[in-house]
């Protein structure tokens, strides 16, 4: 992946110098790279690098982790009323989502994040069955693992705090649950303070203003103005950003302020744009990731400004030429297969969510994190962001289809 080297550099810098820095120090030391990437995945790499710097071993470990995640997701389903008779359907949906295999064989943090998410939900379900203090601690540790693997879970901490307080009230042990509820907040505040010492800015991650400007603002402008004019706009913004930045803190604050003011000025049109991509989060087939993984596409080609979307290419291709096009672009055929399964899966999720016989507490536990990620990612919605919750979404889809088939069977037996 494009950012893989940053995690690798941080792991090597920790090993050799005890330095949490996501770049090569021979190129100079810049404050941004102290916090551009959180250290969770680099520490995972370090588990291997302490013995040997061998990414093949890392990939082997990640494939084992992927199998563990699939088995854990099935355990979550069994705790939620899953019938083993539908194991074949569950396996079919897992196999029809190639990102699970792709990211198990990629130096990227997304599979590890999936592990922490599944562990968190497992503890949540255990708390629904029998509220135990120890599972509150385990939820907090799993959340911290997620936050320090990918910072998008930073904003989930307030929800986690309220959730553990709710369990504390329900168990009538409010004081006892307060400490595990507070731990993620305290750890993040300490980490932010450490970042202040290293960069002069109290913050969690340096990626935040960059994502706001170069994903939220840029992608909105591309839809509104077209790629050419959007590129000119972003070039002007970058020049203003560079001239306004005298140090890292001013760079960080300017990027945040500029993105915030822009999005406020286009609030309603941007909101629609954002929500449209949030919906895409659940069906994105990941053709780009497939082409990158198979070597059909390079990162240079992937990020070319004149790239056309596959939908536009298919529209402009004459019907008579489509068979030849599909023959030379097999990943497009595979993309449609993945898309079909994703759509079937979402139908199952809808049945799961509207089934009045399924408790709301269970629906929230299994599907609140996918909703959270979808709403936060918006225009960044792709398979990388979906992978951490993909097995949860598959599980909800299978549960929904199971309930639907069971209901039809009951009605069929009744009518006969």
Buried (B, 14 or more C-beta within 10 A) or exposed (E): BEBBEBBBBBBBBBBEEEBBBBBBBEEEEBBBBBBBBBBBBBBBBBEBBEEEBEBEBBBBBBBEBBEEBBEBBBBBBEBBEBBEEBEEBBEBBBEBBBBBBBBBBBBBBBBBBBBBBBBBBBBBBBBBEEBBBEBBBBBBBBBBBBBBBBBBBBEBBEEBBEBBBBBBEEBEBBEEBBBBBBBBBEBBEEBBEBBEEEBEBBBBBBBBBBBBBBBBBBBBBBBBEEBEEBBEBBEEBEEEBEEBBEEBBBBBBBBBEBBEEBBEEBEEEBEEBBEEBBEBBBBBBBBBBBBBBEEEBEEEEEEEEEBEEBEEEBEEEEEEEEEEBBEEBEBBEBBBEBBEBBEBBBBBBEBBBEBEEBEEEBBBBBBBBBBBBBBBBBBBBBBBBBBBBBBBBBBBBBBBBBBBBEEEEEEEEEEE
